[in-house]
Structures are given as structure tokens and as C-alpha cells.
Amino acid sequence: MKEELKIKLGEEFKPAPQFKKLYYIYFVLAVIFGILVWYIPILLFTPFEVKFGFSIPILAVLIFIVYWISKYYDSMVYKLTKDEIVWRRGVWFKNTGIVPYNRITNIDIGQGPISRMLGIASLKIQTAGYSGSSGGFGGVAEIKIEGVKQFEELRELIMEFVRGKKPIAVETYGEESINLKILNELVKIRKLLEKSSEKRMKYT
């Protein structure tokens, strides 16, 4: 039995706590394979001054990254309204964006092996003909809703809104078709008036 989706329309929600854990796991793996492989020989075979000179900046960077992960997670906010998805994130530079449902063309689920173990995934929302904050066009991944625990249920909820909206391209095409028909009718009326005027001139 599926758990009821806890995300409510018009209410802000955050990634699951497991998403912060995912970042910490990535951080630990990066330290093991990106730093320790060359830092351990320095600790074992170099003088104290060299060890100290390397250790202080490395420790400062690691502390900064741990601090940043926590702050970045706290800054991530999403909200579903009846017309659009609103997102906000950023520690020092705040980024905010809006994606209307009637611009969404597809929603993909992204889930790596660690995310799968943690039971979370990301929704990659693609749009057509909409630049948003990324400046891209035509099928770009406009936003990611990251660290979602009930990702399939959330995807279905968003797609329900998408299916309930008439695509902008269709609306534009319809408006253009109507305008074209009106223009054609006006041209026909003008021609009829000109012919009528010419006939009257012949008999006068």
C-alpha cells in the first residue's frame, strides 16, 4: 500500500533528510579517493612543517564544505501551486525560479545507487520553449526537484496538473488560426466592397 503523499498544494516543502545524508556520503567518498590517497604519504614521510602546511588549509576546506552542505540543504525550498512550480535555493547567491505546468513536456526520475539505498530520487522536469533562469530552449531540464522520497507519487501529481493544462503552443496556434480566419474574411469583404463600388461607377 502506497504511503499518502505529504506534499500539499500551496505549501512549501523541502528535500527529504536523506538528501543531506547523500551529500555527506559524497563528501566522505571525495575525501577518501580525492585527498587521502595522496595526503597519507605526506603524513608518513614528510617533516612536521610540511604536514602542518598541508593540514591547515585542507582542514579549513573540509570544515567549510561540511558547513556549506548543511546551509545549502536548508536553503532548498519547493512549492506546487495550481498553475506552476516554484523553487528557491542558494547559500550566498539566492536563486528563484518558476515553471508553469503548461510548459512542462516531460518528467524523468533520476536515481543513482546511493540514492536508491537511501530511498530517494530526483525529478528532472523538462520544458519546451521556456528559458527560465537557465536561458535554455527546447526540451531543457528546467529544474530538478531533488531528494524526494515519494518521487513516483509526486511525479504523478505534477503530471495530473500538466494534463489538465492546454499547452501554450496549442493556445498560440489556435489564436493565430482565429486571427488568420478573421483577416481572410476582412480581405473578402474588402474585395466585395471594391467590386460593388466598381459596378456603381459603371452605371453612373
C-alpha positions as CSV (number, residue, x, y, z in Angstrom):
1,M,0.0,0.0,0.0
2,K,1.4,3.4,-1.0
3,E,2.1,6.0,1.6
4,E,-0.1,9.1,1.3
5,L,1.8,12.0,-0.4
6,K,2.6,14.5,2.3
7,I,3.2,17.4,-0.1
8,K,0.2,19.8,-0.2
9,L,-0.8,22.3,-2.8
10,G,0.4,25.9,-2.0
11,E,2.7,24.7,0.9
12,E,6.4,24.8,0.7
13,F,8.3,21.6,1.1
14,K,12.0,20.6,1.3
15,P,14.0,17.6,0.2
16,A,13.9,14.6,2.5
17,P,16.5,14.5,5.2
18,Q,18.2,11.6,3.4
19,F,19.2,14.1,0.7
20,K,21.6,15.8,3.2
21,K,22.9,12.4,4.1
22,L,23.5,11.7,0.4
23,Y,25.7,14.9,0.2
24,Y,27.7,13.8,3.2
25,I,28.3,10.4,1.7
26,Y,29.5,12.0,-1.5
27,F,31.7,14.2,0.7
28,V,33.3,11.3,2.5
29,L,33.9,9.4,-0.8
30,A,35.6,12.5,-2.2
31,V,37.8,12.8,0.9
32,I,38.8,9.1,0.7
33,F,39.5,8.9,-3.0
34,G,40.4,12.6,-3.7
35,I,42.5,13.6,-0.7
36,L,43.6,10.6,1.5
37,V,45.3,8.8,-1.4
38,W,48.0,11.5,-1.6
39,Y,47.7,13.0,1.9
40,I,48.6,9.8,3.8
41,P,52.0,9.6,2.2
42,I,52.6,13.2,3.2
43,L,51.7,12.4,6.8
44,L,54.0,9.4,6.9
45,F,57.1,10.6,5.0
46,T,57.4,14.4,5.3
47,P,58.7,16.7,8.1
48,F,56.3,18.2,10.6
49,E,56.4,21.6,8.9
50,V,55.2,20.1,5.6
51,K,52.5,18.1,7.3
52,F,51.3,21.3,9.2
53,G,51.4,23.4,6.0
54,F,49.2,20.9,4.1
55,S,46.9,20.0,7.0
56,I,45.7,23.5,8.0
57,P,44.2,24.6,4.6
58,I,42.8,21.1,3.9
59,L,41.1,21.1,7.3
60,A,39.7,24.6,6.7
61,V,38.3,23.5,3.3
62,L,36.7,20.4,4.7
63,I,35.0,22.3,7.6
64,F,33.8,24.8,5.1
65,I,32.3,22.1,2.8
66,V,30.5,20.5,5.8
67,Y,29.1,23.9,6.8
68,W,28.0,24.6,3.2
69,I,26.2,21.3,2.8
70,S,24.0,22.0,5.8
71,K,23.3,25.6,4.7
72,Y,22.6,24.6,1.1
73,Y,20.1,21.9,2.2
74,D,18.3,24.4,4.5
75,S,18.0,26.9,1.6
76,M,16.3,24.4,-0.8
77,V,12.5,25.0,-1.0
78,Y,9.9,23.9,-3.5
79,K,6.2,24.8,-3.8
80,L,3.4,23.5,-6.0
81,T,0.6,25.9,-6.8
82,K,-2.4,25.3,-9.1
83,D,-0.6,26.8,-12.1
84,E,3.2,26.4,-11.5
85,I,6.2,25.0,-9.6
86,V,8.2,27.5,-7.6
87,W,11.7,26.7,-6.4
88,R,14.3,28.5,-4.3
89,R,17.9,27.7,-3.3
90,G,21.3,29.2,-2.7
91,V,23.5,29.9,0.3
92,W,25.2,33.2,-0.6
93,F,23.6,33.7,-4.0
94,K,19.8,33.1,-3.9
95,N,18.2,31.6,-7.0
96,T,14.5,31.5,-7.5
97,G,12.5,30.2,-10.5
98,I,9.0,29.5,-11.7
99,V,8.0,26.7,-14.1
100,P,4.4,26.8,-15.4
101,Y,2.7,23.4,-15.8
102,N,1.7,24.2,-19.3
103,R,5.4,24.5,-20.3
104,I,6.3,21.0,-19.0
105,T,6.9,18.4,-21.6
106,N,8.4,15.5,-19.6
107,I,9.4,14.5,-16.1
108,D,12.2,12.0,-15.7
109,I,13.2,10.2,-12.5
110,G,16.9,10.2,-11.7
111,Q,18.2,7.8,-9.0
112,G,21.8,6.7,-8.5
113,P,22.9,3.6,-6.5
114,I,23.4,5.6,-3.3
115,S,20.1,7.5,-3.7
116,R,18.4,4.1,-4.2
117,M,19.8,2.8,-1.0
118,L,18.5,5.9,0.8
119,G,15.1,5.6,-0.9
120,I,15.1,9.0,-2.6
121,A,15.3,10.3,-6.2
122,S,15.2,13.5,-8.2
123,L,12.6,14.6,-10.6
124,K,14.1,16.2,-13.8
125,I,11.5,18.5,-15.2
126,Q,11.9,19.3,-18.9
127,T,10.2,22.2,-20.6
128,A,9.7,23.3,-24.2
129,G,10.2,26.9,-25.4
130,Y,10.8,28.2,-21.9
131,S,14.1,29.8,-20.9
132,G,13.5,30.4,-17.2
133,S,16.7,31.2,-15.2
134,S,18.8,28.8,-17.2
135,G,18.4,30.5,-20.5
136,G,17.9,27.3,-22.5
137,F,15.2,26.5,-25.0
138,G,13.5,23.4,-26.3
139,G,13.4,20.4,-24.0
140,V,15.9,21.6,-21.5
141,A,15.9,20.3,-17.9
142,E,14.4,23.4,-16.4
143,I,14.7,22.3,-12.7
144,K,15.3,19.4,-10.5
145,I,13.2,18.6,-7.5
146,E,15.9,16.8,-5.6
147,G,15.8,14.4,-2.7
148,V,12.2,13.3,-3.0
149,K,11.1,10.2,-1.0
150,Q,7.7,9.7,-2.7
151,F,9.1,10.6,-6.1
152,E,6.6,8.4,-8.1
153,E,3.6,9.9,-6.3
154,L,5.0,13.5,-6.8
155,R,5.6,12.9,-10.5
156,E,2.1,11.6,-11.0
157,L,0.7,14.6,-9.1
158,I,2.6,17.1,-11.3
159,M,1.6,15.2,-14.4
160,E,-2.0,15.5,-13.4
161,F,-1.7,19.3,-13.4
162,V,0.2,19.1,-16.7
163,R,-2.5,17.0,-18.4
164,G,-5.1,19.4,-17.1
165,K,-3.5,22.4,-18.8
166,K,-3.7,23.3,-22.5
167,P,-0.2,23.7,-23.9
168,I,0.9,27.2,-24.7
169,A,1.9,26.1,-28.3
170,V,-1.7,24.9,-28.9
171,E,-3.2,28.0,-27.4
172,T,-1.0,30.2,-29.6
173,Y,-1.7,28.2,-32.7
174,G,-5.4,28.5,-32.0
175,E,-5.2,32.2,-31.6
176,E,-3.2,32.6,-34.7
177,S,-5.7,30.5,-36.7
178,I,-8.6,32.6,-35.5
179,N,-6.8,35.8,-36.3
180,L,-5.9,34.4,-39.8
181,K,-9.5,33.5,-40.4
182,I,-10.7,37.0,-39.4
183,L,-8.1,38.5,-41.7
184,N,-9.2,36.4,-44.6
185,E,-12.8,37.3,-44.0
186,L,-11.9,41.0,-43.9
187,V,-10.0,40.7,-47.2
188,K,-13.0,39.0,-48.8
189,I,-15.3,41.8,-47.5
190,R,-13.0,44.4,-48.9
191,K,-12.9,42.8,-52.3
192,L,-16.7,42.5,-52.4
193,L,-17.0,46.2,-51.5
194,E,-14.5,47.2,-54.2
195,K,-16.4,45.2,-56.8
196,S,-19.7,46.7,-55.7
197,S,-18.1,50.2,-55.9
198,E,-16.8,49.5,-59.4
199,K,-20.2,48.4,-60.6
200,R,-21.9,51.5,-59.3
201,M,-19.3,53.6,-61.0
202,K,-20.0,51.9,-64.4
203,Y,-23.8,52.8,-64.2
204,T,-23.2,56.4,-63.2
